[in-house]
Each structure stands twice: as structure tokens, then as C-alpha cells.
Amino acid sequence: MRGESDETLSFAVLSGGEIEPILADLARLRTIVFRAFPYLYDGDEAYERNYLRTYGESPGAMVVIASSGKGEIVGAATAAPLGDHQPQLAAAFARQGIDPTEVFYLAESVLLPAYRGLGAGHRFFDAREAAGREQGFGIAAFCGVVRPADHPRRPADYAPLDGFWAKRGYRRVDGLVSHMRWRDIGESEESEKPMQFWMRRLD
């Protein structure tokens, strides 16, 4: 583990056996942060256990954690080789003529609202992109859920992160869309959601 301080937050990069002990914290953050728009995720413990298991099984996985001054984990960002995730994600790249083995997949990036604006977003991207380069990947990519502009749960002050991502060098790739399933707040069953990919070169 290696870490350093940034104002009221400290950051550490975890890999290998260091990841397993913080998976419960990551599950907690996912269920809190992803409950807000646009994900509206009604957290499910069984789903979390199954989904997060991929990090324990992937030798290329890494996690960046952000901790408060009291030592509480208040944010995290994950990444792993694309092939170690749900197979439909790699298939979406292959359909676009992009070799999935070249892609380092930036999965979740979650941070409690009280700790936003302290630079964690950039630190999360910096660390994951560095890990991708170190492992020899030529592409970094992530996806975000697509919601209609008139979605009834869209807050009036909602601001998408498109501008932040573009400044980081990422571009939305038309047609590079996959799908994931989860249960929205207010739903009785899971439903399929379109996930738009953004990507950038790492070399």
C-alpha cells in the first residue's frame, strides 16, 4: 500500500491481497452513492457480493481509497482488465473493432457528498491511469448509465460529469454501448440499463 495526504483526505492505492479487506467498505459506498441520480440503485447485498468478487479474483485489479482525517474510508475508485468483468462489456468493444485485451476498465468511482471538491476525482483518475500504463494497457475506458432528459427522478440541479471527463482526455464513443441490470429505487425487479462508454489512449 502507498498513500499520501491531500488537505483533509488521504489516498492509498491497493492491489492484490490488500483489496479483500476493504470490499465491505466499497459495497457500503456503492449502495450509498449509487442510490442518487442517475444510477438510482436500490442496493442488494447478494448482488454486491457477487459483483465485487471480481476484484478478489482479478490479478490486475486495483482500488484507490480516500480516507477522512478520522481514518474512515469515504471514497473509492476501482479498475481492472476489461476481460475480468462482465463479458458483455468486452463484447461491446469487439463489435466496434477495439481489442478488449487493450482496455483497462475503470469501474466505479464513488465519494460521499461531504468530501467532494477536494480533488479526489482527479486523484482517482490519475492512480487508475497510472496502473493501466504500468500493466501495459493502451486504453482506459469507463461507462455511465444513460437516462432520459425528462426522467422523473432527475434533480433540477443535476449536472452531468461530461465536462470533467472531457478535460481528462476522454471522449464519448458513439455506438460503444453495453447493458447492465440492477433494480432502480421503486422497482420490484431488475431492469436493463444502457451504459455509454468513454475512452482515452494511455500511450
GIHUHU-V844600 format. One record per residue. N is the residue number from 1. RES is the residue in three letters. OMEGA is omega in degrees with one decimal (none if undefined). Layout:
n | res | omega
N | RES | OMEGA
N | RES | OMEGA
This chain:
n | res | omega
1 | MET | 173.4
2 | ARG | -175.8
3 | GLY | 176.6
4 | GLU | -174.4
5 | SER | 175.2
6 | ASP | -176.6
7 | GLU | -176.3
8 | THR | -179.8
9 | LEU | 169.0
10 | SER | -175.1
11 | PHE | 176.5
12 | ALA | 177.4
13 | VAL | -177.3
14 | LEU | 175.9
15 | SER | 177.0
16 | GLY | -177.2
17 | GLY | 178.0
18 | GLU | -173.8
19 | ILE | -173.7
20 | GLU | -176.4
21 | PRO | -177.7
22 | ILE | -178.0
23 | LEU | 177.4
24 | ALA | 176.6
25 | ASP | 179.0
26 | LEU | 177.4
27 | ALA | 178.6
28 | ARG | -179.4
29 | LEU | 179.3
30 | ARG | -176.8
31 | THR | 177.6
32 | ILE | -172.8
33 | VAL | -177.0
34 | PHE | 174.6
35 | ARG | -179.9
36 | ALA | 174.5
37 | PHE | 13.6
38 | PRO | -175.7
39 | TYR | 175.9
40 | LEU | -172.2
41 | TYR | 175.5
42 | ASP | -169.0
43 | GLY | -179.6
44 | ASP | -173.4
45 | GLU | -179.6
46 | ALA | 178.5
47 | TYR | -179.3
48 | GLU | -179.7
49 | ARG | -178.9
50 | ASN | -178.0
51 | TYR | -174.4
52 | LEU | 177.2
53 | ARG | -178.7
54 | THR | -178.9
55 | TYR | 176.9
56 | GLY | -175.5
57 | GLU | -176.3
58 | SER | 179.4
59 | PRO | 180.0
60 | GLY | -176.9
61 | ALA | 174.4
62 | MET | 178.9
63 | VAL | 171.4
64 | VAL | 178.0
65 | ILE | 173.7
66 | ALA | -178.5
67 | SER | 177.1
68 | SER | 178.1
69 | GLY | 178.5
70 | LYS | 178.5
71 | GLY | 178.5
72 | GLU | 175.1
73 | ILE | -175.0
74 | VAL | 179.2
75 | GLY | 178.8
76 | ALA | 175.0
77 | ALA | -173.7
78 | THR | 175.8
79 | ALA | 178.7
80 | ALA | 174.2
81 | PRO | -175.4
82 | LEU | -177.2
83 | GLY | -179.9
84 | ASP | -179.0
85 | HIS | -177.0
86 | GLN | -172.0
87 | PRO | -179.5
88 | GLN | 179.2
89 | LEU | 177.2
90 | ALA | -179.8
91 | ALA | 179.5
92 | ALA | 178.1
93 | PHE | -179.2
94 | ALA | 178.4
95 | ARG | 179.3
96 | GLN | 179.6
97 | GLY | 179.6
98 | ILE | -178.5
99 | ASP | -178.5
100 | PRO | -179.2
101 | THR | 177.9
102 | GLU | -168.4
103 | VAL | 170.6
104 | PHE | -171.7
105 | TYR | 176.2
106 | LEU | -173.2
107 | ALA | -176.0
108 | GLU | 172.0
109 | SER | -172.6
110 | VAL | -178.4
111 | LEU | 179.3
112 | LEU | -174.9
113 | PRO | -176.2
114 | ALA | -176.0
115 | TYR | 178.2
116 | ARG | -178.8
117 | GLY | -179.3
118 | LEU | 176.5
119 | GLY | -177.1
120 | ALA | -178.5
121 | GLY | 178.9
122 | HIS | 180.0
123 | ARG | 178.3
124 | PHE | 179.7
125 | PHE | -179.2
126 | ASP | -175.9
127 | ALA | -178.1
128 | ARG | 177.6
129 | GLU | 177.8
130 | ALA | 178.7
131 | ALA | 177.9
132 | GLY | 178.2
133 | ARG | -179.0
134 | GLU | -179.8
135 | GLN | 174.9
136 | GLY | 178.7
137 | PHE | -180.0
138 | GLY | -174.9
139 | ILE | 168.5
140 | ALA | -177.9
141 | ALA | 174.2
142 | PHE | 178.7
143 | CYS | 178.6
144 | GLY | -178.5
145 | VAL | 177.6
146 | VAL | 177.5
147 | ARG | 177.6
148 | PRO | -178.0
149 | ALA | -178.1
150 | ASP | 179.8
151 | HIS | -174.7
152 | PRO | -179.8
153 | ARG | 179.4
154 | ARG | 180.0
155 | PRO | -178.7
156 | ALA | -177.4
157 | ASP | -177.6
158 | TYR | 178.7
159 | ALA | 178.4
160 | PRO | -176.7
161 | LEU | -176.7
162 | ASP | -177.7
163 | GLY | 177.7
164 | PHE | -179.9
165 | TRP | -179.9
166 | ALA | 179.1
167 | LYS | 176.8
168 | ARG | 178.5
169 | GLY | -179.9
170 | TYR | 176.0
171 | ARG | 175.2
172 | ARG | -177.8
173 | VAL | -179.2
174 | ASP | 178.0
175 | GLY | -179.6
176 | LEU | -174.1
177 | VAL | 173.0
178 | SER | -179.2
179 | HIS | 173.9
180 | MET | -179.1
181 | ARG | 168.2
182 | TRP | -179.4
183 | ARG | 175.2
184 | ASP | 170.4
185 | ILE | 179.4
186 | GLY | 177.3
187 | GLU | 176.4
188 | SER | -179.1
189 | GLU | 175.7
190 | GLU | 173.4
191 | SER | -176.4
192 | GLU | -178.5
193 | LYS | 174.6
194 | PRO | -178.0
195 | MET | -178.9
196 | GLN | 179.5
197 | PHE | 170.2
198 | TRP | -179.6
199 | MET | 173.8
200 | ARG | 174.8
201 | ARG | 177.3
202 | LEU | -178.8
203 | ASP | none
